Amino acid sequence: MPRNIETDTDFDNDNTPPAWMDEASNALFAEYAKGDEPPTSLALIDPASWAGTDAPEREWKVKDYIPDRQATLLTGKGAAGKSLVSQQQATCIALGLPFLGVETIQTNAIYITCEDDTDELHRRQIAICASLGVKIEDLSGKLHLLSLQGEMNNELATFDHDGRIHIATRYKQIVMACDEHDIGFAVLDNTAHLFTGNENDRHQVAAFINLCNRLAISINGAVVIVGHPNKAGDSYSGSTAWENQVRSRLFMEIPENDDGSITDPDMRVMRREKSNYARRGGDLSFMWFKGAFVLPDVVPQDQRHDTHDIAKASHENDIFMNCLAKATEQRRAVSHVNGVNYAPRIFAHTPQARGVNEKDMRAAMERLLSLGKIELEANLWKGPNRHWKVGIKAVGPCANPPSETQQNRAPTPAPTPCADPRQPPSQVIENIAPTLRCADPPYTTYMEGGALEALPPSIENGQEEDWKSNPILNSKAPPANDIPPWLDEAPPIGDDDDYFDRDDHDQ
């Protein structure tokens, strides 16, 4: 039981401290003494011990892409399919099948996601197995999936104020699962959830990467960390330690033309952005097909042709609409009739065309017309002669540029979508009604034959002529040369009025 210091201070008559004080002192000095203990010796390597032996061959989980006993960083732009390709990698390694034509080494695998639920994993796995031509039952005991979506405390480690790393419970659970199921390949998706340190702190990033390398060594296999690029367009986000600490970094994206446009949204490319153990580069091209990634040669020729044509047509449609929006913004009317205002010819020579020629623009115009995206011979805006300019118009919210007279008026509320997109937008009507004070009754409605909430006093008394002659109540009343009789009804202000008795009147 705890000691009571107030009562346990009997120094006996020899003025010696109690025994418990000696115990506390000894414990304190024991801690100091413990810190001074010599550290364990380092495991130094004597190169001479390798004499007469051949260097071991480098081992890979995916040949030239994912090395063994290392953590590989996989990054890519949003919607590139990093999660799908990672789950497909884990599936191929679990079965020992080539990954998009690249050799793999079979081992049990686990794919861990923090952003997708179990249903999404199920849908992906069905499509992946179908593309590989295997049964989902073949994965029993070989592939393991784990969804941590919605779970708290998914970080693998935390960092204290001194920047020292502390292993978290989630990391220990992953190690236990790998040991229990003899797993040699693990995918950690993604760093936004698993790494909660400062991505710009090189020491914290280095410690996290080292922890992932520790996991790869402990499972005697490979670890893939899924990350994201930054907004500036770099292939990774944060400190350069993300680049420097890993020995292999892959980048996945949707290929673009030189002008930055995407010609085929189904195509993908994976590059070795960094590879200390293989030649840098080695682009791996593949495509999305029926929910999985496959090599382009695997897709049947007729279906591959259809897929490419659909992607090309969609791209050309977008380019045509962008050119039309720019022409409308510039108040440049274009037409479907072959002439000086022929839209496909004009659009093909604009910067927005991005290489789309006149023939493809004409095909896009016909497609958009059949889809109801554009309208021909539509009213666009009024010219200086007050006649409507007609031409091709995008069907949708009213986006016509304002007329010259409207541009000089006060700002008006934002336009609302037209009820009928084929009708021109209604013109702004100027408010020419007289301004009334809040206390004035709506007499103008009486003059127009409308209902009145309260009649003017002159009308209630049958004096309609007085009402009509009142220039304050009737804006159409002629100016009076003489003082009207109604003005005498208000008593004049005299010297005996209370106003003149105020002390501050002369101030």
C-alpha positions in Angstrom: 0.0 0.0 0.0 1.3 3.6 -0.7 3.2 5.3 2.0 1.9 8.3 3.9 4.7 10.8 3.8 3.2 12.8 6.7 3.3 9.8 9.0 6.2 7.9 7.5 8.9 10.5 8.5 10.0 8.9 11.7 13.7 9.5 11.7 14.1 7.4 14.8 16.2 9.2 17.3 19.4 8.8 15.2 18.2 11.3 12.5 18.5 8.8 9.7 16.0 9.0 6.7 13.4 6.2 6.4 14.1 3.2 4.2 11.7 4.1 1.4 13.8 7.2 0.6 16.8 5.0 0.1 14.8 2.8 -2.2 13.7 5.8 -4.4 17.2 7.1 -4.6 18.6 3.7 -5.6 15.9 3.4 -8.3 16.8 6.8 -9.7 20.5 6.0 -9.9 19.7 2.7 -11.4 18.0 4.4 -14.3 21.1 6.6 -14.9 23.3 3.6 -14.7 21.1 1.8 -17.2 21.6 4.5 -19.8 25.4 4.2 -19.4 25.4 0.5 -20.3 27.4 -0.2 -23.4 25.3 -0.9 -26.6 25.3 -4.2 -28.3 27.9 -4.6 -31.0 27.1 -4.0 -34.6 26.9 -6.8 -37.1 29.9 -5.9 -39.3 30.5 -7.7 -42.6 33.9 -9.0 -43.5 34.0 -9.0 -47.4 36.8 -11.6 -47.2 34.2 -14.1 -46.1 32.7 -13.9 -49.6 35.8 -15.2 -51.1 35.2 -18.2 -53.4 31.4 -17.6 -53.4 29.1 -16.3 -56.1 27.0 -13.2 -55.4 23.4 -14.1 -55.0 21.0 -13.2 -57.9 18.7 -10.3 -57.3 15.2 -11.4 -56.4 12.0 -9.8 -57.6 8.4 -10.2 -57.0 7.7 -8.5 -60.4 10.8 -8.7 -62.6 12.6 -5.4 -62.9 9.7 -3.5 -61.3 9.2 -4.7 -57.7 12.4 -5.9 -55.9 12.4 -8.3 -53.0 13.1 -7.2 -49.4 12.4 -3.6 -50.4 9.5 -1.1 -50.3 8.5 0.2 -53.7 6.5 3.5 -54.0 3.7 3.5 -56.6 2.3 6.9 -57.4 0.0 8.2 -60.1 -2.6 10.8 -60.9 -6.2 10.5 -59.7 -8.4 8.0 -61.6 -5.3 6.4 -63.2 -6.2 3.1 -61.5 -3.5 2.6 -58.9 -5.7 0.7 -56.6 -6.9 -1.6 -59.3 -3.4 -2.3 -60.7 -2.2 -3.0 -57.1 -4.9 -5.5 -56.4 -4.2 -7.1 -59.8 -0.5 -7.3 -58.9 -1.3 -9.0 -55.7 -3.5 -11.5 -57.5 -0.9 -12.4 -60.1 1.8 -12.8 -57.5 -0.5 -15.0 -55.4 -1.0 -17.3 -58.3 2.5 -17.0 -59.9 1.0 -15.6 -63.1 2.7 -12.9 -65.3 1.6 -9.4 -64.5 0.7 -7.8 -67.8 3.3 -10.0 -69.5 6.0 -9.5 -66.8 7.4 -12.4 -64.8 6.4 -12.8 -61.2 7.5 -15.0 -58.3 4.7 -16.8 -56.5 4.0 -16.1 -52.9 1.0 -15.5 -50.7 -0.1 -11.9 -50.9 -2.2 -9.3 -49.1 -3.8 -6.1 -50.4 -4.7 -3.6 -47.7 -6.9 -0.6 -48.7 -8.1 2.3 -46.5 -10.4 3.8 -49.1 -12.5 1.0 -50.7 -15.1 -1.1 -49.1 -15.6 -4.9 -49.3 -18.1 -4.6 -52.1 -15.6 -2.7 -54.3 -12.9 -5.3 -53.6 -15.4 -8.0 -54.6 -16.3 -6.3 -57.9 -12.6 -5.8 -58.8 -11.6 -9.3 -57.9 -14.3 -10.8 -60.2 -13.1 -8.7 -63.1 -9.5 -9.5 -62.4 -10.1 -13.2 -62.2 -12.1 -13.1 -65.5 -9.3 -11.2 -67.2 -6.7 -13.8 -66.0 -8.9 -16.7 -66.9 -8.9 -18.2 -63.3 -11.5 -19.2 -60.8 -11.9 -17.1 -57.7 -11.6 -20.4 -55.7 -8.0 -20.7 -56.9 -7.1 -17.8 -54.6 -8.0 -19.6 -51.4 -5.2 -19.3 -48.9 -3.1 -17.4 -51.4 -4.6 -13.9 -51.7 -5.9 -12.0 -48.7 -7.8 -8.7 -48.9 -8.3 -6.2 -46.1 -10.6 -3.1 -46.1 -9.8 -0.5 -43.4 -12.3 2.0 -44.8 -13.9 3.9 -42.0 -11.5 2.4 -39.4 -9.7 4.7 -37.0 -6.0 4.6 -36.1 -4.8 3.3 -39.4 -1.4 4.9 -39.1 1.6 2.6 -39.0 3.6 4.8 -36.7 3.4 8.1 -34.8 6.0 10.8 -34.2 6.7 12.6 -30.9 7.8 16.2 -30.5 11.4 15.2 -30.9 10.6 13.6 -34.3 11.2 10.0 -33.0 9.1 7.3 -34.5 6.9 5.1 -32.4 5.5 1.9 -34.0 1.7 1.9 -33.9 -0.7 -1.0 -33.3 -1.8 -1.2 -36.9 1.7 -2.1 -38.0 2.0 -4.8 -35.4 -1.4 -6.2 -36.6 -0.1 -6.3 -40.2 3.1 -8.1 -39.2 1.0 -10.7 -37.2 -1.3 -11.3 -40.2 1.7 -11.8 -42.5 3.3 -14.2 -40.1 0.1 -16.1 -39.6 -0.7 -16.5 -43.4 3.0 -16.8 -44.6 2.6 -13.7 -46.7 5.5 -12.5 -48.8 3.9 -9.6 -50.7 2.0 -6.7 -49.2 0.3 -3.7 -50.7 -0.3 -0.7 -48.4 -3.0 1.6 -50.0 -2.3 4.5 -49.3 0.1 6.9 -47.6 -2.7 9.5 -46.9 -4.0 7.1 -44.2 -1.0 5.0 -43.2 1.5 7.9 -42.8 0.2 10.6 -40.5 3.5 12.5 -40.2 4.6 15.6 -42.1 5.2 14.6 -45.7 7.6 17.5 -46.1 9.8 16.4 -43.1 12.6 14.4 -44.6 13.4 12.7 -41.3 9.8 11.5 -40.7 9.5 10.4 -44.3 12.8 8.5 -44.1 11.7 6.8 -40.9 8.4 5.8 -42.4 10.1 4.3 -45.5 12.5 2.5 -43.3 9.6 1.0 -41.3 8.1 -0.3 -44.6 11.5 -1.7 -45.5 11.5 -3.4 -42.1 8.2 -5.0 -43.0 9.6 -6.2 -46.3 12.5 -7.8 -44.5 10.4 -9.3 -41.8 8.2 -11.1 -44.3 11.2 -11.9 -46.6 9.3 -10.4 -49.4 8.2 -7.1 -51.0 6.0 -4.2 -50.0 4.3 -1.7 -52.3 3.3 1.7 -50.9 0.6 3.5 -52.9 0.9 7.3 -52.9 -0.4 10.4 -54.7 1.3 13.1 -56.7 1.1 16.8 -55.8 -1.0 19.5 -57.4 2.0 21.0 -59.2 2.2 17.9 -61.4 5.2 16.2 -59.8 5.1 12.4 -59.6 5.1 12.4 -55.8 4.0 14.8 -53.1 6.2 16.0 -50.2 9.8 15.8 -49.3 12.4 14.5 -51.7 12.9 11.7 -49.2 10.0 9.9 -50.9 12.2 9.7 -53.9 15.5 9.2 -52.2 14.7 6.6 -49.6 13.1 4.0 -51.8 15.1 2.0 -54.2 12.2 1.5 -56.7 9.5 4.0 -57.6 6.8 3.5 -60.2 4.6 6.1 -61.7 1.3 5.3 -63.5 -0.7 7.7 -65.7 -3.1 8.0 -68.6 -0.9 8.9 -71.7 -1.4 12.3 -73.2 -0.4 13.9 -76.5 2.1 16.7 -76.8 -0.7 19.2 -76.4 -1.8 17.7 -73.1 -5.0 16.0 -74.5 -6.0 12.4 -73.8 -6.7 10.5 -77.0 -7.7 7.2 -75.3 -9.0 7.3 -71.7 -8.6 3.5 -71.5 -4.9 3.4 -72.1 -2.4 3.4 -69.2 1.4 3.5 -68.9 3.6 2.5 -65.9 7.1 3.9 -65.8 10.1 3.1 -63.7 10.7 6.6 -62.4 13.5 5.3 -60.2 15.1 1.9 -60.2 18.4 1.3 -58.5 18.4 -2.3 -59.5 17.2 -2.1 -63.1 17.3 0.2 -66.1 15.3 3.3 -65.7 12.3 3.7 -68.1 10.9 0.5 -69.4 7.4 1.8 -70.0 4.8 -0.8 -69.5 1.7 0.0 -71.7 -1.7 -1.6 -71.1 -5.3 -0.7 -71.2 -8.5 -1.0 -69.1 -10.9 -3.6 -70.4 -14.0 -4.9 -68.7 -13.0 -3.9 -65.2 -9.3 -5.0 -65.3 -6.0 -4.1 -67.0 -4.9 -6.1 -69.9 -2.3 -5.8 -72.7 -3.7 -4.2 -75.9 -3.0 -7.4 -77.9 -5.2 -9.4 -75.6 -8.3 -7.4 -76.5 -10.1 -8.8 -79.6 -9.4 -6.7 -82.7 -13.0 -5.7 -83.3 -13.6 -4.7 -79.7 -10.2 -2.9 -79.5 -11.1 -0.9 -82.6 -14.5 0.0 -81.2 -13.0 1.1 -77.9 -10.4 3.3 -79.7 -13.1 4.8 -82.0 -15.3 5.6 -79.0 -12.5 7.3 -77.1 -11.5 9.3 -80.3 -15.0 10.4 -80.9 -15.5 11.5 -77.3 -12.3 13.5 -77.5 -13.3 15.2 -80.8 -16.8 16.1 -79.4 -15.2 17.8 -76.4 -12.8 19.8 -78.6 -15.7 20.9 -80.8 -17.7 22.1 -77.8 -14.7 24.0 -76.4 -14.2 25.7 -79.7 -17.9 26.6 -79.9 -17.8 28.1 -76.4 -14.8 30.2 -77.3 -16.4 31.5 -80.5 -19.6 32.4 -78.5 -17.5 34.2 -76.0 -15.9 36.2 -78.8 -19.3 36.9 -80.4 -18.3 35.1 -83.5 -21.2 33.4 -85.2 -20.4 30.1 -86.9 -22.6 28.0 -89.2 -23.0 24.5 -90.4 -23.3 25.8 -94.0 -20.1 25.5 -96.0 -19.0 29.2 -96.4 -17.0 31.9 -94.7 -18.5 31.0 -91.3 -18.2 27.2 -91.7 -17.6 26.0 -88.1 -15.5 22.8 -88.8 -13.0 24.8 -90.9 -12.8 27.7 -88.5 -12.5 25.5 -85.5 -9.7 23.4 -87.0 -7.5 26.5 -87.2 -8.0 27.7 -83.6 -5.7 26.9 -80.7 -8.5 25.0 -79.0 -8.5 22.4 -81.8 -5.4 20.7 -80.4 -4.7 19.0 -83.7 -8.2 17.9 -84.7 -8.6 18.5 -88.4 -11.6 19.8 -90.4 -12.8 16.4 -91.3 -13.0 15.2 -87.7 -14.6 18.5 -86.7 -17.3 17.9 -89.2 -17.9 14.4 -87.9 -18.1 15.8 -84.4 -20.6 18.4 -85.4 -22.9 15.7 -86.9 -22.6 13.6 -83.8 -23.3 16.5 -81.4 -26.3 17.5 -83.6 -27.8 14.0 -83.4 -27.2 13.9 -79.6 -29.0 17.2 -79.2 -25.9 19.0 -77.8 -26.0 21.7 -80.4 -28.7 23.6 -82.4 -28.4 25.0 -85.9 -29.8 28.4 -87.1 -30.3 29.5 -83.5 -30.7 33.1 -82.4 -27.4 34.1 -80.7 -27.4 37.8 -80.0 -28.6 41.1 -81.5 -26.1 43.0 -83.7 -25.8 46.8 -84.0 -28.7 46.8 -86.4 -30.9 45.2 -83.8 -31.2 42.0 -85.9 -30.5 38.6 -84.5 -27.3 36.9 -85.4 -27.9 33.2 -86.1 -25.6 30.3 -86.0 -24.7 27.1 -84.1 -25.6 27.3 -80.4 -24.8 24.9 -77.5 -28.1 23.5 -76.1 -28.3 24.1 -72.4 -28.2 27.0 -69.9 -28.6 30.4 -71.5 -25.0 31.6 -72.0 -25.5 34.2 -74.7 -23.3 37.3 -74.3 -25.1 40.4 -73.3 -26.3 42.9 -75.8 -24.6 46.3 -76.1 -27.3 48.1 -74.3 -27.3 45.5 -71.5 -23.6 45.9 -71.0 -24.1 49.5 -70.0 -26.8 48.8 -67.5 -26.5 48.0 -63.8 -25.6 44.4 -63.0 -28.6 42.0 -63.1 -29.1 38.7 -61.4 -27.4 35.6 -63.0 -29.5 34.2 -65.8 -31.5 31.1 -65.1 -31.8 28.1 -67.6 -34.3 28.7 -70.3 -37.5 26.7 -70.1 -37.2 26.1 -73.9 -33.6 26.1 -75.1 -34.8 26.8 -78.6 -36.2 30.2 -77.6 -34.0 33.2 -77.3 -33.4 34.6 -73.8 -35.8 37.3 -72.7 -34.6 40.9 -72.8 -34.0 42.9 -69.7 -37.0 45.2 -69.1 -36.1 48.6 -67.5 -38.0 49.5 -64.4 -39.6 52.9 -65.3 -42.2 52.8 -62.6 -42.1 55.8 -60.2 -40.3 55.3 -56.9 -42.7 55.4 -53.9 -42.0 55.8 -50.3 -42.6 52.8 -48.1 -45.5 54.5 -46.4 -47.3 55.4 -49.7 -50.2 53.2 -50.6 -50.2 51.5 -54.0 -52.2 54.2 -55.7 -50.8 53.4 -59.1 -52.8 50.1 -59.1 -56.0 52.1 -58.5 -55.3 54.2 -61.6 -54.8 51.0 -63.6 -58.0 49.4 -62.4 -56.4 47.1 -59.8 -57.6 46.3 -56.3 -56.6 48.6 -53.5 -55.7 47.6 -50.0 -56.9 51.1 -48.8 -58.4 53.9 -50.8 -57.0 57.4 -50.6 -58.9 59.6 -48.1 -60.0 62.0 -50.9 -61.6 59.1 -52.8 -63.4 57.8 -49.7 -65.0 61.2 -49.4 -66.0 61.2 -53.0 -63.5 63.9 -53.9 -62.0 62.1 -56.9 -61.0 65.3 -58.6 -58.9 66.4 -55.6 -57.2 63.0 -55.8 -56.4 63.3 -59.5 -55.1 66.8 -59.1 -52.7 65.9 -56.3 -49.2 65.8 -57.8 -47.9 63.8 -54.9 -50.5 61.0 -55.2 -50.8 61.1 -58.9 -47.6 61.5 -61.0 -49.7 62.3 -64.1 -51.3 65.4 -62.5 -50.6 68.6 -64.4 -48.4 71.1 -62.5 -50.5 73.6 -60.6 -49.9 77.3 -61.0 -51.9 78.2 -57.9 -51.6 76.7 -54.5 -54.0 73.7 -54.4 -56.8 73.8 -51.8 -55.6 70.5 -50.2 -52.5 72.3 -49.0 -54.5 74.5 -46.7 -55.8 71.5 -44.9 -52.4 71.1 -43.1 -52.1 73.8 -40.4 -49.1 76.0 -40.7 -46.4 75.9 -38.1 -46.5 79.0 -35.9 -44.4 80.6 -33.3 -46.4 78.9 -30.6 -45.5 75.4 -31.9 -43.7 73.2 -29.4 -40.7 73.0 -31.7 -39.8 76.6 -31.0 -39.8 76.0 -27.2 -36.9 73.6 -27.4 -33.7 74.7 -25.7 -31.5 73.5 -28.5 -33.4 75.3 -31.2 -30.8 78.0 -31.5 -27.8 75.8 -31.2 
